[in-house]
């Protein structure tokens, strides 16, 4: 997809994509991009915005998941849902006072990995938004491939901690034919997730390892979600790449 209205039209898309990956991994500002990519900083940034508005990163993530699923490498026997606080350095939309960071502006990164930790879906909310409000947006309408009503295209069970222990959510999950493995308030211990805890913590660690994601530098949530979706796609691609090495 080419930029509209000015710019260098013959800049190679692969070079621009490599430059965007560099920003994601290194966390550098657009103005600090090295010249080795053969594209100006403004060209790379402009094309990033165009591709983000076009939903390129989400489609890329979905495509890699489909390739993995085609080789039997996506385990939907269970999924784990949790969130992580990210400081929002510049504020912006979906940034609110963080209850775990002395009220400083922050956001929540919501992550839904499969049984092996592959990020299936990612999301964003303000830091002062209750975790439970993120469950439906993260799980609803999720499927891999074109068979959206297939039992093999969505998680069979969902694991989550006590923050998601809401009767309406339990009923909703049952209506979606998804098994509920949510810790119960006042009944289960804080260790209810047990061995599933390390899965979600590892996935969040993979994502926050991309330095552009932590802290959050993007004022517009769409741009942060673009980087988050690209990071999720890259995590999945690394798993796919191990098969071809």
Secondary structure, DSSP 8 states (H G I E B T S, - for coil): ---SSSS-TT--HHHHHHHHHHHHHH---GGG--GGGSS-HHHHHHHHHHHHHTTHHHHHHHHHHHHHHHTT---TT-EEEEEEEEEBTT--TT-EE-TTTTT-EEEEEEEEEETT--EEEEEEEETTS-GGGGHHHHHTT--SSS-TT-TTSS-SEEEE-GGG--HHHHHHHHHTT-EEEE--TTTS-TTTTGGGHHHHHHHHHHHHTSTTTTTB--SSHHHHHHHHHHHHHHHHHHHHHHHH-
